[in-house]
Every structure is written in structure tokens, then in C-alpha cells.
């Protein structure tokens, strides 16, 4: 399981990437295609056309880091459709989702349960009862 602070976001390119690209090529993709800041500390994930390679790029305050995974058999299954690819250059996912994708689990049929979010405090809750 990936353990990342909540401030770190994960962006996944929806278009396949040429895995011959090294760090500088991926940085260029982050800036020009994903319109992101490669020095932000966020993770940028790229998959190749066949879905057998994944590459993660991030900045760790002293330099770029890339992590590459190549499957010996099978493909990575990304949880978006071809319509999404036409609409967006990237998707934002959570660390748990990335870990499952890299583990080979297909998330396309998975359902996300509603999450609790704090509502705005009402005036009754804001003032303590005396």
C-alpha cells in the first residue's frame, strides 16, 4: 500500500505514453499535456499503449524520481473509458487506487461508497449551550 500524505495528489495521463521517454521527456509531458507543475511533489503516472508498462514521476526536493513497473504477463487496467480520454488529458486518483492498479486489479466495475464530509456548522453547533 502506498502511504502518502494527503497533500500529495496523483495525476494519471489518459493518453498512452512512449516509454522510451526519460525524465526530461516526462517533465515536458507534465508541463505541456497535463498542465501540471512537475516540482509540486505530486505524482504523475503514465502508461504505455499496450498497458504493460507504468512509469511514475515526482520531485522529492532534490531531484526527479521515476519508478517504472513492467508486467511480465497481462496489462494494467485503468478505470476510465475512451470517452473520458477524449474529454480529459488526465485523471486524478487516490493512492489506494494507484496501488490497486499497479497490483493488477481492474477497478472499472468497482463502486465507491459515499464518503463522509463535514457539513458547514449550523449556528446551534457553533455556539455552545449554556
VENNOR-V82901 format. One record per backbone hydrogen bond with DSSP energy under -1.0 kcal/mol. NH is the residue of the N-H (numbers start at 0). CO is the residue of the C=O. E is the energy in kcal/mol with one decimal. If there is no record, write none. Layout:
nh:NH co:CO e:E
nh:NH co:CO e:E
This chain:
nh:7 co:4 e:-1.9
nh:10 co:42 e:-2.9
nh:11 co:90 e:-3.2
nh:12 co:44 e:-2.7
nh:13 co:88 e:-1.9
nh:16 co:46 e:-2.9
nh:20 co:17 e:-1.9
nh:25 co:21 e:-2.2
nh:26 co:22 e:-2.7
nh:27 co:23 e:-2.0
nh:28 co:24 e:-1.8
nh:29 co:25 e:-2.4
nh:30 co:26 e:-2.2
nh:31 co:27 e:-2.9
nh:32 co:28 e:-2.0
nh:33 co:28 e:-2.1
nh:35 co:29 e:-2.8
nh:39 co:36 e:-2.0
nh:42 co:8 e:-2.5
nh:43 co:56 e:-2.4
nh:44 co:10 e:-3.0
nh:45 co:54 e:-2.7
nh:47 co:52 e:-1.7
nh:53 co:68 e:-2.4
nh:54 co:45 e:-2.8
nh:55 co:66 e:-2.8
nh:56 co:43 e:-2.9
nh:57 co:64 e:-2.0
nh:59 co:62 e:-2.3
nh:64 co:57 e:-2.9
nh:66 co:55 e:-2.2
nh:68 co:53 e:-2.7
nh:70 co:51 e:-2.9
nh:75 co:50 e:-3.5
nh:84 co:80 e:-1.4
nh:85 co:81 e:-1.6
nh:86 co:82 e:-1.3
nh:87 co:83 e:-2.7
nh:90 co:11 e:-2.5
nh:92 co:9 e:-2.1
nh:97 co:93 e:-2.2
nh:98 co:94 e:-2.5
nh:99 co:95 e:-2.0
nh:100 co:96 e:-2.5
nh:101 co:97 e:-2.7
nh:102 co:98 e:-1.1
nh:103 co:100 e:-1.3
nh:104 co:99 e:-2.7
nh:109 co:106 e:-1.1
nh:125 co:121 e:-1.9
nh:126 co:122 e:-1.5
